């Protein structure tokens, strides 16, 4: 579903399945690991044609039923900034998860080469 939504907006994935990252640090996810590690990719180094975003984890975002406008949506690099301006970062306003399933903004990177450059 994300692939189709992204390509409909002009995305040009280099592969069928993405790497999943978060936009910014998510302390909640870090608690899942003894020694969490990060790949930090500068915003300018994320090629717009191979990165998409969901407001929250892709799977709950596509399945959760409520009236929030960002449900069931995939955003481009150009679009995600406006959404952040409107709603803020979930890892800041929903640290405990009590306000819904969105705990971070997920980045789908549809090209291994983008990830490989920062490993």
C-alpha atoms as a printed R data frame, in Angstrom:
    type eleno elety resid chain resno       x      y      z
1   ATOM     1    CA   UNK     A     1   0.000  0.000  0.000
2   ATOM     2    CA   UNK     A     2   2.781  2.492  0.863
3   ATOM     3    CA   UNK     A     3   4.602  1.693 -2.377
4   ATOM     4    CA   UNK     A     4   1.507  2.428 -4.447
5   ATOM     5    CA   UNK     A     5   0.692  5.625 -2.553
6   ATOM     6    CA   UNK     A     6   4.274  6.863 -2.864
7   ATOM     7    CA   UNK     A     7   4.576  6.158 -6.588
8   ATOM     8    CA   UNK     A     8   1.187  7.830 -7.166
9   ATOM     9    CA   UNK     A     9   2.763 11.005 -5.741
10  ATOM    10    CA   UNK     A    10   5.734 10.759 -8.087
11  ATOM    11    CA   UNK     A    11   8.071  8.704 -5.907
12  ATOM    12    CA   UNK     A    12  10.612  6.538 -7.718
13  ATOM    13    CA   UNK     A    13  11.493  3.651 -5.383
14  ATOM    14    CA   UNK     A    14  14.670  1.764 -6.279
15  ATOM    15    CA   UNK     A    15  13.350 -1.370 -4.547
16  ATOM    16    CA   UNK     A    16  10.038 -2.982 -3.633
17  ATOM    17    CA   UNK     A    17  10.438 -2.711  0.162
18  ATOM    18    CA   UNK     A    18  11.843  0.172  2.201
19  ATOM    19    CA   UNK     A    19  14.137  0.538  5.156
20  ATOM    20    CA   UNK     A    20  12.186  1.957  8.090
21  ATOM    21    CA   UNK     A    21  13.671  4.859 10.066
22  ATOM    22    CA   UNK     A    22  12.336  7.505 12.416
23  ATOM    23    CA   UNK     A    23  12.495 11.236 11.861
24  ATOM    24    CA   UNK     A    24  14.531 12.287 14.865
25  ATOM    25    CA   UNK     A    25  15.274 10.308 17.979
26  ATOM    26    CA   UNK     A    26  12.466  8.305 19.575
27  ATOM    27    CA   UNK     A    27  13.303  7.519 23.220
28  ATOM    28    CA   UNK     A    28  10.429  5.020 23.393
29  ATOM    29    CA   UNK     A    29  11.972  2.871 20.637
30  ATOM    30    CA   UNK     A    30  15.369  3.082 22.309
31  ATOM    31    CA   UNK     A    31  13.918  1.277 25.346
32  ATOM    32    CA   UNK     A    32  13.472 -1.823 23.191
33  ATOM    33    CA   UNK     A    33  17.247 -2.389 23.001
34  ATOM    34    CA   UNK     A    34  20.107 -2.799 25.477
35  ATOM    35    CA   UNK     A    35  22.430 -0.726 23.321
36  ATOM    36    CA   UNK     A    36  20.414  1.227 20.760
37  ATOM    37    CA   UNK     A    37  22.307  2.580 17.807
38  ATOM    38    CA   UNK     A    38  21.471  5.259 15.263
39  ATOM    39    CA   UNK     A    39  22.006  5.972 11.620
40  ATOM    40    CA   UNK     A    40  21.924  9.722 11.183
41  ATOM    41    CA   UNK     A    41  21.252 10.884  7.661
42  ATOM    42    CA   UNK     A    42  21.218 14.640  7.081
43  ATOM    43    CA   UNK     A    43  17.916 15.969  5.736
44  ATOM    44    CA   UNK     A    44  19.683 17.310  2.643
45  ATOM    45    CA   UNK     A    45  21.041 13.810  1.908
46  ATOM    46    CA   UNK     A    46  17.571 12.241  1.722
47  ATOM    47    CA   UNK     A    47  16.698 12.159 -1.994
48  ATOM    48    CA   UNK     A    48  13.036 13.164 -2.304
49  ATOM    49    CA   UNK     A    49  12.353 10.606 -5.029
50  ATOM    50    CA   UNK     A    50  13.212  7.637 -2.760
51  ATOM    51    CA   UNK     A    51  11.907  8.690  0.678
52  ATOM    52    CA   UNK     A    52   8.351  8.728  1.937
53  ATOM    53    CA   UNK     A    53   6.907  9.441  5.371
54  ATOM    54    CA   UNK     A    54   4.006  8.380  7.542
55  ATOM    55    CA   UNK     A    55   2.793 10.246 10.594
56  ATOM    56    CA   UNK     A    56   3.324  7.358 12.971
57  ATOM    57    CA   UNK     A    57   4.437  3.827 12.264
58  ATOM    58    CA   UNK     A    58   3.327  2.744  8.799
59  ATOM    59    CA   UNK     A    59   1.226 -0.225  9.882
60  ATOM    60    CA   UNK     A    60  -0.947  1.371 12.602
61  ATOM    61    CA   UNK     A    61  -1.199  4.536 10.499
62  ATOM    62    CA   UNK     A    62  -2.745  2.561  7.650
63  ATOM    63    CA   UNK     A    63  -5.022  0.467  9.877
64  ATOM    64    CA   UNK     A    64  -6.161  2.722 12.735
65  ATOM    65    CA   UNK     A    65  -9.708  4.018 12.304
66  ATOM    66    CA   UNK     A    66 -10.375  7.564 13.497
67  ATOM    67    CA   UNK     A    67 -10.918 10.992 11.981
68  ATOM    68    CA   UNK     A    68  -7.305 12.202 11.965
69  ATOM    69    CA   UNK     A    69  -6.366 13.557  8.545
70  ATOM    70    CA   UNK     A    70  -2.970 11.864  8.488
71  ATOM    71    CA   UNK     A    71  -4.362  8.314  8.709
72  ATOM    72    CA   UNK     A    72  -3.901  6.085  5.677
73  ATOM    73    CA   UNK     A    73  -1.610  8.687  4.093
74  ATOM    74    CA   UNK     A    74   1.930  8.589  2.753
75  ATOM    75    CA   UNK     A    75   3.730 11.923  2.539
76  ATOM    76    CA   UNK     A    76   6.565 13.171  0.366
77  ATOM    77    CA   UNK     A    77   9.587 15.042  1.638
78  ATOM    78    CA   UNK     A    78   7.959 18.268  0.471
79  ATOM    79    CA   UNK     A    79   4.706 17.504  2.320
80  ATOM    80    CA   UNK     A    80   5.926 16.273  5.699
81  ATOM    81    CA   UNK     A    81   7.141 19.689  6.881
82  ATOM    82    CA   UNK     A    82   3.649 21.171  6.754
83  ATOM    83    CA   UNK     A    83   2.272 18.226  8.710
84  ATOM    84    CA   UNK     A    84   4.918 18.731 11.399
85  ATOM    85    CA   UNK     A    85   4.018 22.429 11.538
86  ATOM    86    CA   UNK     A    86   0.384 21.466 12.106
87  ATOM    87    CA   UNK     A    87   0.727 18.561 14.544
88  ATOM    88    CA   UNK     A    88   4.286 18.628 15.890
89  ATOM    89    CA   UNK     A    89   6.442 15.543 16.439
90  ATOM    90    CA   UNK     A    90   4.603 12.580 18.006
91  ATOM    91    CA   UNK     A    91   7.647 11.675 20.099
92  ATOM    92    CA   UNK     A    92   7.171 15.036 21.842
93  ATOM    93    CA   UNK     A    93   3.389 15.127 22.391
94  ATOM    94    CA   UNK     A    94   2.721 11.378 22.737
95  ATOM    95    CA   UNK     A    95   5.681 10.033 24.704
96  ATOM    96    CA   UNK     A    96   3.588  7.523 26.649
97  ATOM    97    CA   UNK     A    97   1.291  6.477 23.796
98  ATOM    98    CA   UNK     A    98  -1.833  7.539 25.676
99  ATOM    99    CA   UNK     A    99  -2.983  9.765 22.791
100 ATOM   100    CA   UNK     A   100  -2.972  7.097 20.074
101 ATOM   101    CA   UNK     A   101  -0.623  4.807 18.180
102 ATOM   102    CA   UNK     A   102   1.546  7.534 16.674
103 ATOM   103    CA   UNK     A   103   4.828  7.712 18.612
104 ATOM   104    CA   UNK     A   104   7.168  8.984 15.869
105 ATOM   105    CA   UNK     A   105   7.238  9.953 12.215
106 ATOM   106    CA   UNK     A   106   8.437  7.042 10.137
107 ATOM   107    CA   UNK     A   107  10.665  7.484  7.105
108 ATOM   108    CA   UNK     A   108  10.545  4.837  4.423
109 ATOM   109    CA   UNK     A   109  13.825  4.817  2.495
110 ATOM   110    CA   UNK     A   110  13.266  3.038 -0.804
111 ATOM   111    CA   UNK     A   111  16.921  2.760 -1.847
112 ATOM   112    CA   UNK     A   112  19.651  0.660 -0.206
113 ATOM   113    CA   UNK     A   113  22.329  3.083 -1.404
114 ATOM   114    CA   UNK     A   114  21.005  5.883  0.815
115 ATOM   115    CA   UNK     A   115  21.358  3.660  3.887
116 ATOM   116    CA   UNK     A   116  24.666  2.110  2.803
117 ATOM   117    CA   UNK     A   117  26.318  5.530  2.656
118 ATOM   118    CA   UNK     A   118  25.713  6.048  6.402
119 ATOM   119    CA   UNK     A   119  26.401  2.610  7.903
